Amino acid sequence: MGEKEGLPGPSPSVSWDEPRPYASTVRCTYGKRTSAWTMSNRVAQWELVGDGRIGKALRRMAERTDASTVVYRRGQNVSERRKGPVLVCTRAEALSEVLSQTPHKRWKDLCFLQNGAIEGWLNQHELQDNTRAILYMSAIEGNHGQMKVEDGRRTVATGPWQEPLCQLLRSGGVSCRSVDRDRFQTLAAEKLLWGCIFWLISTATGGCNVGTVARHHRDDVAGLAEELYPIAARCWNHPRADTQQVVEGLCSYSLAIEDAVPSPTMAVQEWPWRNGWFWEQQPTEKHGWWLRKAALNLPELQALAGPHVFRA
């Protein structure tokens, strides 16, 4: 499947008002619908697992396309009777719980939107051919329930539901393109770098925003990328892009969402899927230096990782 250029959204920043109420049931306002999708790739019903910032943003995008939405929160099982894409909007550490609450016949409908090194987990459960997306966007919930979405203009999707997912994101002002699996793997490695490098430099330098990291710590970003990128390329067996081009792309994305401040708490919680994955594959000098500068206790973090880190 070849790569297709996505259509840019109407604006790099889109804000929505408070959405209509919803529940964990199907709401079909525009007539009876017996199928979740049509040959035109228009999805009439989106199922979402998780109701955090990304889940809320995607739900509101779906509702603005006149689609009904079904939201599953923690502890709720995915319906066995419905058909169509199921957007998994949780963090990586919740994936096993989500899978246990999804009927096996629906596993193929799961669309994974997680950051981090989830390839080992996907392979373990034979989900490596499912739909996936790399989201270059930020979603910030403001006062009165408003949701502001900023487009990083690098979002991509691959897999069986890639076209409907791209259309959904574009409708919400997030440019998205379809790519083949090999290209996706290369881009996933680059996003993993962003998720490991920018929060680390931000935390180690006092909690600055990602725009400041891109402007004033570009050499540090490049140094970490030169160490970590070859590890991902080797472990995932994909061709390496030019490291300087990768750094340029990561910094451009950060400048597009320059006011965002990465959460060190979230990064530590996701240690097994982010920096911990790299450290498990190969400890490196600059990576270790920045981890220590950020006042992180490596033995404690490795104990936290435990069995969750999937070696390549």
Disulfide bonds with the S-S distance in Angstrom:
none
